[in-house]
């Protein structure tokens, strides 16, 4: 197996397995209950490609790490705000509902921004940095990005199926709880890294 293919396959496998049950996969499931699947997947893909490009750059070129503790703290606070915002809720008229279903830009930005913050300093970022120190940068970047997107696409499918069969109130409270859990998780990770 040549270097590119080995880096691609290894990175895909490692990141796919690391992502199973990870907070990012749970986030994808949560977002999929609120937005159409394609904007969620586009947001995840864009954020993942960017974070993993940074990871590969660090691992391949510098061998250094970002101050991930502070990034985790900021992301954690952001997720607590997302949870409170979800609980507050918004009421849409029928016209606004139709427009919201057609609008994908804001969903892409919301999902992409949330995933970008959540992935900075995450185990998949650190795994990608480690892989990039030992393998080619392009194969590592492509494999790690694809591994994460495929794992999160599975969560999106599950989220869409749940969204069709669960009452809206249950989804709202469930999403708020998940955002709060992500926020607390990130804050704890941040404090551990900072201290």
N, C-alpha and C positions, 0 to 999 in steps of 0.2 A: 504494500500500500504506500503510495507516495505521501509526502509531508502534508500537502493540502488536504487530501482525503482523510488521512489519519486525524489531523486536527479537527476537521469538520465533524467526523463521526464521534470522536471522543468528546468534543465540546457539546454536541447535540445530546449525547447520552447522559453526560454528567449533569448538565443544566436541566434537562427534562426531568430526571429523577429528583434533583434537588428542589425543583419547583412543585412537585406533587405534594399537596397539603400545605404549601407555603402560604404566607399571608397574601402574596400577590395573586395566587390562584383564587383565594377566597374573595379578594377584591374584584377580580374579573367576574366572578359569579354574582357579586353584589351589583356591580355596574350593569350587568346583563339583565337584571330584573328591572332596571330603571330606563335603559336606553336600548335602541335597536342594536342588534349584534355587530353590524359592519362598522359603525363609528367606534364602538368599544374595541373591536379588533384592530382598527387603524390606529387608534390612540395608543394601545398597548404596543403595537409593532413599532411605531415611531419612537416612543419612549425607550423601549427595549433596545432598539438599534442604536440610539444615542448613548444610553448608559453603557452598553457593551462596547461601543467604540471607545468611550473614555476608559473603560476597564482594560481593553486590549492595549490602548496607548500607554497606560500606566504600566501594565505588566510587561509589555514588550520593550518599551522605550526607556522608562524611568525606573521601574522596580520599586516605586514608592506608593504610598496610599494617600487617599484624601482624608481630611479630618472628619471621619465618618460619624463620630459621636455627636457632634453639633448638628450635622445634617439630620441624623435620626431624631434628635430632640425637636427640631423645627418641623420635620415631617409628622411627628407624633402629635404636636399641637394642631397642625393643619387637619389631621384626621379627626381629632376631637371636635374641631369646628365643623367638619363635614357631617359628623354624627348629629350634632345639635341642629344643624341646618336641615338635615333629613327629618328630624322629629318635628321641627316647626312646620314643615310642609308648605306647600303652595296649592292654591286652588286655581284651576284653569277653566276658562270657558270652553265650550265645544270648539269654537274657532281657534283658540289658543292651543288646544290639544292637537288639532289637525296640523297646525303650523309647527308645533314642537316635534311631532312625529316626522315631519319632512326635514326639519333642521338637524343637520349632522355636525356642523362646525363646532358648536358649543360642547357637544358631547365628546367630540374628539379632543378638544382642548382640556376639558375637565378630566377625562380619563388619562390622557397623555401626561398632564401635569401631576396628577396623583401618583401615577406609576413611576414617573421620573424621580420624584421625591422619595417614594417608598423603596425604590431599587438602589439608590445611592447608599453604599455601605452594607447592602444586604448580602447574604451568603452567596447568592448567584453572582453578584458583582465580584466578590472576593474570589470565588471559584474561577471566574473568567480571567481575573488578573493572574491567578496562579497558573492556569492553563496557558496563558499567553507568554509567560516567562519560559515555557518549555517547548512551545509549538509555534507554527507560523501564525502571524497576526490575522490574515484574512480568513483562513479556515476556522480559526478559533472564534472570530467575530461572527461569521456566518452561522456556524454550528450552534454557538451559545444563543444567538438571537432566535434562530429557528426552534431550538429546544424549548425556550421559554414561551414563544408564541404558540406553539402546538399545545403545550401543557395548559396555557391559559385559554386557548380556543375550546378545549374540552370543558373547562369551567363555564365558559360562555354558553355552551350548549345546555349544560345542566341548569344554569341560571334562567335561560329562556324557557325551559320546560317547567321549572318551578313557578316562574312568573305567570304562566298561563293557568295554573291550577291552585294558586294560593290567593286569599283575599288581600286587597291592597293594603289594609291596615297591618296585617301580619308582615307583609313585605317591608313596609315603612319602618316598623319597629325592629324587625330583623336586620335591616340595612343599617339603622342607627346603632344597634348593638355591635354589629360587625365593625363599623367605622370606629366606635369607641374602643373595641378590643385592639384594632390595628394601631390606634393612637397610643394606647397604654403600652402595647408591645414595643412600639418604636421609641417611646420615651424611656422605657426601662433599658432597651438596648443602648440608647444614647448615653444614659447615665453610667452604664457599665463601661462603655468605651471611653467616656470622658474621665471617669475616676480611675 
